[in-house]
């Protein structure tokens, strides 16, 4: 085989390459990015974290007006490592930026402890809400750290009344860990506010009433740890969702009246509270109810914990219900089901075991049953087997199990046998086992609330193995 012929270079190829390189036109000035149109540069800056967005002003003279004039999405929560300097950094941004601002978020605002430093920080916070940059803001989310160690009202920062100057344009608002102004002008108006979160606030009953009355299109209301009010009263012609977590400082009542569009009442942490709901004809999703609820009244239905004193009243509009027990309690579940004849989906949350002591929804409506934190012992099996044997139109029974047992297919096959699926009432039922520990948390992103089933959003079967049994005989 002839060897490949190696050519010796005489240097002409290198000279030609260098000549071609000299012929390529070079940028006359600046850099390639700076030559892009302003709208593209603004789009690039909008994708950067706020700290990097501010730094673009030093790239070149042409970049300086871009950040200052583009819509601002400001989050001061972690804008610098020193928590006491964040207030001054945010003040500088609001002073330099020309606006408009779309969103302003600042969680755990921390004021300096010295008298002089505290006074300066207080003045800066007050100036924020007079800034022209925030004139047309749509979303506001602010909260403060306690001014002292004890979690009492006097150690909560007094929210500046100037915050309410932003009312005309707000669509989403969240306020937490402060003292709400006791005096609110009756002419206050939130014409666009749809989503309101109030948490760990000290406020008067009158202030809450005036605030809610000023929200003319409010759809979602999140109330958690509202202090200094023994009974919260909510009335709104537009509300669709209420999420209520009472204060831990004492039993607190909730009265909901004249809410013609209310569809969801979610109360995940009740402990002896009384809830009354009047004139809510569209209520569809409710819970979780538990024996710890002192009393709940919905129209003519009265429940003492999970016990209805009378079965003569029922709620036909509710189709998704969550119940919470210390352990399987079939009798209590059956009592509750009598009160909701059109129920289509039932969630049961169980914790440690506690002794146990023709339903229309089982006959024709209940299609999905979700059993969270299922361990498959004798009590769990007896509880689940009742629904396998009696729910005539159920399509799916979901079991949320721990990671330790969720990877054991033999264990799950044995569970299917113990549940006696050959005697099932619904021929179309499927059993689904998924791993993960499910619970209803007390902190929630309100953007999750409007989804089809908010209990699914908290009791998800997202992680690990997912086995489904479909039975064909």
C-alpha positions as a printed Julia matrix, in Angstrom:
473×3 Matrix{Float64}:
   0.0     0.0    0.0
   1.34    3.33  -0.98
   1.85    5.77   1.85
  -0.21    8.92   1.86
   1.66   11.75   0.25
   2.55   14.49   2.73
   2.55   18.01   1.31
   5.06   20.51   2.55
   3.68   23.99   3.1
   5.51   26.88   1.52
   3.78   29.43   3.85
   1.34   30.77   1.26
  -1.71   29.2    2.99
  -0.96   31.05   6.25
  -0.56   34.34   4.39
  -3.91   33.86   2.65
  -5.68   33.16   6.0
  -4.2    36.3    7.56
  -5.32   38.34   4.55
  -8.89   37.02   4.86
  -8.93   37.94   8.56
  -7.87   41.51   7.67
 -10.76   41.74   5.19
 -13.45   41.01   7.88
 -14.95   44.33   9.04
 -14.43   45.06  12.73
 -16.9    46.9   14.99
 -16.05   50.55  14.84
 -16.97   51.25  18.48
 -18.69   49.77  21.54
 -19.71   46.11  21.71
 -22.13   43.91  19.78
 -24.7    43.66  22.6
 -24.91   47.42  23.03
 -25.76   47.77  19.36
 -28.99   45.78  19.82
 -32.32   47.67  19.83
 -33.41   49.05  23.21
 -36.47   46.79  23.43
 -34.25   43.7   23.16
 -31.84   45.07  25.77
 -34.77   45.78  28.1
 -35.99   42.2   27.64
 -32.51   40.93  28.59
 -32.37   43.14  31.69
 -35.86   42.05  32.76
 -34.63   38.44  33.02
 -31.8    39.36  35.4
 -31.99   39.37  39.21
 -32.53   42.88  40.56
 -28.89   43.2   41.71
 -27.56   42.35  38.26
 -30.14   44.58  36.6
 -28.86   47.57  38.59
 -25.26   46.73  37.64
 -26.0    47.0   33.92
 -25.85   50.78  34.32
 -22.05   50.62  34.51
 -21.6    48.63  31.28
 -21.8    51.65  29.03
 -23.41   55.08  28.89
 -26.16   53.81  26.59
 -27.29   51.23  29.16
 -27.9    53.75  31.97
 -31.42   54.88  31.05
 -32.62   51.36  30.18
 -32.9    49.86  33.67
 -34.29   53.09  35.11
 -37.16   53.27  32.63
 -38.2    49.63  32.28
 -40.97   48.08  34.46
 -39.55   47.2   37.88
 -40.0    43.87  39.64
 -38.33   44.55  42.98
 -37.66   41.89  45.63
 -35.73   43.27  48.58
 -35.83   40.08  50.67
 -32.29   38.94  49.86
 -30.99   41.94  47.96
 -27.84   42.0   50.11
 -26.34   39.77  52.8
 -26.6    42.35  55.59
 -30.24   42.32  56.67
 -29.98   45.8   58.2
 -28.7    47.38  54.96
 -31.52   46.07  52.78
 -33.8    48.99  53.67
 -31.28   51.59  52.42
 -30.57   49.57  49.25
 -34.28   49.37  48.43
 -34.65   53.1   49.14
 -31.88   53.86  46.66
 -33.5    51.74  43.96
 -36.91   53.35  44.43
 -35.27   56.79  44.38
 -33.31   56.2   41.16
 -35.82   54.18  39.17
 -38.28   56.13  37.03
 -40.93   53.41  37.15
 -43.36   51.99  36.67
 -43.08   49.14  39.18
 -45.15   46.0   38.62
 -44.3    44.12  41.79
 -42.72   44.99  45.14
 -41.8    42.14  47.5
 -39.91   42.54  50.76
 -40.25   39.79  53.38
 -38.94   40.06  56.95
 -38.07   43.75  56.8
 -35.59   44.25  59.64
 -35.09   47.67  61.24
 -31.96   48.59  63.16
 -32.23   48.37  66.93
 -30.51   51.63  67.89
 -32.85   54.59  68.36
 -31.12   56.67  65.68
 -30.88   53.8   63.19
 -34.49   52.79  63.81
 -35.68   56.36  63.16
 -33.78   56.5   59.85
 -35.15   53.15  58.72
 -38.65   54.2   59.74
 -38.39   57.35  57.6
 -37.09   55.36  54.63
 -39.95   52.85  54.83
 -42.45   55.71  54.94
 -40.83   57.25  51.85
 -41.2    54.03  49.83
 -44.95   54.33  49.57
 -44.76   57.97  48.48
 -42.36   57.07  45.67
 -43.59   57.86  42.16
 -42.02   54.58  41.1
 -44.82   52.69  42.91
 -47.67   54.81  41.57
 -49.1    52.06  39.35
 -47.93   48.97  41.21
 -50.0    45.8   40.75
 -48.53   43.38  43.31
 -47.37   44.1   46.86
 -46.03   41.56  49.4
 -44.41   42.89  52.57
 -43.8    41.62  56.09
 -41.7    42.73  59.05
 -39.6    41.18  61.77
 -40.6    41.56  65.4
 -39.15   44.64  67.08
 -38.51   42.63  70.26
 -38.11   39.02  71.36
 -41.64   38.51  72.67
 -44.31   37.81  70.06
 -46.79   40.43  71.29
 -48.66   43.26  69.58
 -46.4    46.02  70.91
 -43.4    44.37  69.23
 -45.01   44.46  65.8
 -44.03   47.24  63.44
 -46.87   49.71  62.79
 -47.7    49.52  59.1
 -47.49   53.04  57.58
 -50.92   54.25  56.53
 -49.22   55.51  53.35
 -49.27   51.89  52.14
 -52.97   52.4   51.45
 -52.03   55.09  48.91
 -51.28   52.2   46.53
 -54.86   50.88  46.75
 -56.18   52.1   43.35
 -53.89   49.87  41.24
 -53.22   46.8   43.41
 -54.35   43.43  42.03
 -52.52   41.15  44.51
 -51.58   42.17  48.07
 -49.98   40.39  51.0
 -49.26   42.0   54.39
 -47.81   40.2   57.39
 -46.2    40.5   60.84
 -47.2    44.07  61.68
 -49.85   46.26  63.33
 -52.47   47.33  60.84
 -53.63   50.98  61.01
 -56.57   51.25  63.4
 -58.0    54.25  61.58
 -58.81   53.7   57.91
 -60.58   56.29  55.8
 -64.1    55.11  54.9
 -63.49   56.3   51.33
 -60.7    53.71  50.87
 -61.07   51.94  47.53
 -59.39   48.83  46.06
 -61.14   48.7   42.67
 -58.81   46.04  41.16
 -57.74   43.89  44.14
 -58.51   40.2   43.52
 -56.14   38.37  45.89
 -55.59   39.47  49.51
 -53.36   37.75  52.09
 -53.34   38.94  55.71
 -51.19   36.97  58.14
 -49.95   37.44  61.7
 -51.5    40.9   61.96
 -52.72   42.89  64.92
 -55.81   44.7   63.72
 -59.24   45.74  64.93
 -62.5    44.18  63.8
 -63.58   47.56  62.42
 -60.37   47.9   60.35
 -60.91   44.44  58.84
 -64.51   45.31  58.0
 -63.56   48.6   56.29
 -60.71   46.93  54.41
 -62.85   44.1   53.02
 -65.69   46.48  52.17
 -63.26   48.48  50.04
 -62.4    45.42  47.9
 -65.03   45.41  45.16
 -63.73   42.52  43.0
 -61.97   40.39  45.65
 -61.93   36.66  44.79
 -59.36   35.05  47.13
 -58.92   35.85  50.83
 -56.21   34.25  53.0
 -56.53   34.93  56.74
 -53.95   33.55  59.17
 -53.26   34.46  62.79
 -55.31   37.67  62.85
 -54.9    38.95  66.4
 -56.96   41.18  68.69
 -60.19   40.01  67.03
 -62.29   37.36  68.79
 -64.55   36.79  65.81
 -63.65   37.5   62.19
 -66.58   38.58  60.04
 -66.34   38.28  56.28
 -68.9    39.55  53.83
 -68.3    40.0   50.12
 -70.4    39.76  46.96
 -67.42   38.55  44.89
 -65.35   36.2   47.1
 -64.79   32.7   45.68
 -62.1    31.31  48.02
 -61.51   31.72  51.76
 -58.5    30.14  53.49
 -58.7    30.5   57.29
 -56.07   29.63  59.9
 -57.02   30.92  63.38
 -54.64   32.54  65.82
 -52.98   30.2   68.3
 -53.5    32.7   71.14
 -57.07   31.6   71.83
 -60.18   30.26  70.2
 -61.39   32.45  67.4
 -64.67   32.44  65.52
 -65.3    33.0   61.83
 -68.62   34.27  60.5
 -69.1    34.27  56.73
 -72.27   35.89  55.5
 -73.67   37.16  52.23
 -71.05   35.49  50.03
 -73.14   34.43  47.02
 -70.13   33.32  44.95
 -68.13   31.48  47.64
 -67.0    28.1   46.24
 -64.15   27.04  48.56
 -63.8    27.22  52.33
 -60.44   25.79  53.42
 -59.59   25.6   57.14
 -56.56   23.34  57.69
 -55.72   24.06  61.34
 -58.93   24.33  63.35
 -58.79   23.58  67.07
 -62.01   24.34  68.92
 -63.13   27.22  66.71
 -66.7    27.94  65.66
 -67.46   28.67  62.01
 -70.77   29.97  60.71
 -71.55   30.26  57.01
 -74.72   32.02  55.92
 -75.9    32.57  52.36
 -73.19   30.7   50.46
 -75.31   28.88  47.86
 -72.37   27.89  45.62
 -70.09   26.25  48.2
 -68.44   23.26  46.48
 -65.2    22.51  48.34
 -64.93   22.26  52.13
 -62.48   21.12  54.76
 -60.69   19.6   56.32
 -63.29   19.0   59.04
 -62.18   17.25  62.21
 -63.45   16.35  65.7
 -61.45   19.34  66.98
 -63.84   21.81  65.37
 -66.14   23.1   68.1
 -69.03   23.83  65.75
 -69.6    24.52  62.1
 -72.86   25.86  60.75
 -73.6    25.98  57.02
 -77.09   27.22  56.27
 -79.35   24.87  58.28
 -76.7    22.17  58.77
 -74.98   22.13  62.17
 -71.97   19.91  62.93
 -70.53   19.49  66.42
 -67.04   18.45  65.44
 -67.86   15.7   62.96
 -71.2    14.76  64.54
 -74.43   16.1   63.04
 -77.08   16.47  65.81
 -79.71   15.85  63.15
 -79.65   14.16  59.75
 -82.63   16.13  58.51
 -80.43   18.81  56.92
 -77.8    18.39  54.21
 -75.65   20.41  51.81
 -76.13   19.33  48.22
 -73.68   21.77  46.62
 -70.47   20.38  48.18
 -68.76   17.85  45.89
 -65.21   17.8   47.34
 -64.72   17.28  51.08
 -61.67   16.73  53.3
 -61.82   15.08  56.73
 -59.03   14.82  59.31
 -58.92   12.18  62.06
 -56.4    10.84  64.55
 -57.04    7.41  63.03
 -59.6     5.46  60.99
 -63.1     6.31  62.24
 -65.64    4.76  59.92
 -68.69    5.72  61.98
 -67.73    9.39  61.99
 -67.12    9.34  58.24
 -70.52    7.76  57.62
 -72.21   10.41  59.75
 -70.53   13.14  57.72
 -71.37   11.54  54.38
 -75.06   11.61  55.29
 -74.81   15.41  55.29
 -73.28   15.71  51.81
 -75.43   13.58  49.49
 -73.87   14.82  46.24
 -70.24   14.32  47.27
 -67.99   13.22  44.38
 -64.54   13.23  46.0
 -63.54   12.53  49.6
 -60.12   13.13  51.2
 -59.36   11.44  54.52
 -56.23   12.47  56.44
 -55.23   10.1   59.23
 -52.56   10.29  61.91
 -52.0     8.07  64.96
 -54.51    5.33  65.64
 -57.51    6.07  67.86
 -60.3     3.52  68.69
 -63.32    3.43  66.35
 -66.58    3.87  67.59
 -78.28    3.48  51.85
 -75.79    6.69  51.72
 -76.66    8.65  48.59
 -73.15    9.74  47.59
 -71.92    6.11  47.83
 -74.8     5.0   45.65
 -74.46    7.46  42.8
 -71.86   10.23  43.2
 -68.57    9.41  44.96
 -65.98    8.79  42.21
 -62.59    9.37  43.88
 -61.38    8.45  47.38
 -57.96    9.62  48.61
 -56.46    7.96  51.71
 -53.36    9.84  52.8
 -50.67    8.49  55.15
 -51.94    4.94  54.65
 -49.89    2.28  56.49
 -51.95   -0.8   55.65
 -52.54   -2.12  59.16
 -55.76   -3.84  60.22
 -57.62   -0.6   60.92
 -56.56    1.0   57.62
 -57.59   -2.1   55.69
 -61.0    -2.26  57.39
 -61.62    1.4   56.65
 -60.62    1.18  52.99
 -62.41   -2.15  52.47
 -65.74   -0.55  53.4
 -65.48    1.82  50.43
 -64.22   -0.91  48.11
 -67.32   -2.95  49.0
 -69.91   -0.15  49.11
 -68.96    2.75  46.83
 -70.88    1.77  43.7
 -69.59    4.36  41.22
 -66.1     4.99  42.54
 -63.51    5.09  39.74
 -60.29    5.47  41.69
 -59.03    4.88  45.24
 -55.65    6.5   45.91
 -53.37    5.37  48.73
 -50.57    7.72  49.83
 -47.9     5.53  51.46
 -44.44    6.14  52.92
 -41.26    5.69  50.91
 -40.26    2.74  53.12
 -43.2     0.6   52.02
 -44.0     2.29  48.71
 -41.12    0.56  46.92
 -42.29   -2.91  47.99
 -44.47   -4.25  45.19
 -45.07   -7.47  47.12
 -46.52   -5.47  50.04
 -48.86   -3.62  47.69
 -49.99   -6.84  46.01
 -50.77   -8.24  49.45
 -52.8    -5.12  50.26
 -54.89   -5.65  47.12
 -55.64   -9.18  48.33
 -56.55   -8.05  51.86
 -58.91   -5.39  50.48
 -60.95   -8.19  48.85
 -61.31   -6.4   45.55
 -63.15   -9.4   44.14
 -66.12   -8.2   46.22
 -65.86   -4.61  45.03
 -69.07   -2.64  44.44
 -67.7    -0.77  41.43
 -66.43   -2.88  38.56
 -64.47    0.08  37.16
 -62.47    0.9   40.29
 -58.68    1.29  40.13
 -56.38    1.2   43.16
 -53.41    3.54  43.0
 -50.47    3.44  45.44
 -48.0     6.34  45.46
 -45.15    7.3   47.77
 -44.76   10.46  49.79
 -46.06   11.82  53.09
 -49.14   13.95  52.59
 -50.41   16.73  54.79
 -52.21   20.03  54.52
 -49.67   22.7   55.33
 -50.54   25.95  57.07
 -48.43   27.99  54.66
 -49.52   28.07  51.09
 -48.99   29.94  47.87
 -52.36   31.5   47.16
 -51.81   30.97  43.46
 -52.43   27.25  44.17
 -55.87   27.86  45.66
 -57.95   28.24  42.46
 -56.81   24.92  40.95
 -59.46   22.25  40.4
 -58.86   20.47  43.73
 -56.71   22.4   46.26
 -56.48   19.34  48.53
 -54.69   17.52  45.72
 -52.2    20.39  45.56
 -51.26   19.8   49.22
 -51.75   15.99  49.36
 -49.88   15.22  46.18
 -48.4    11.84  45.32
 -45.5    13.42  43.5
 -42.41   11.49  44.54
 -41.21    7.97  43.99
 -43.01    4.83  42.9
 -46.5     4.93  41.43
 -48.36    1.6   41.05
 -51.88    1.27  39.66
 -54.09   -1.84  39.73
 -56.89   -2.16  37.21
 -59.11   -5.2   37.7
 -60.6    -7.13  34.8
 -62.49  -10.37  35.46
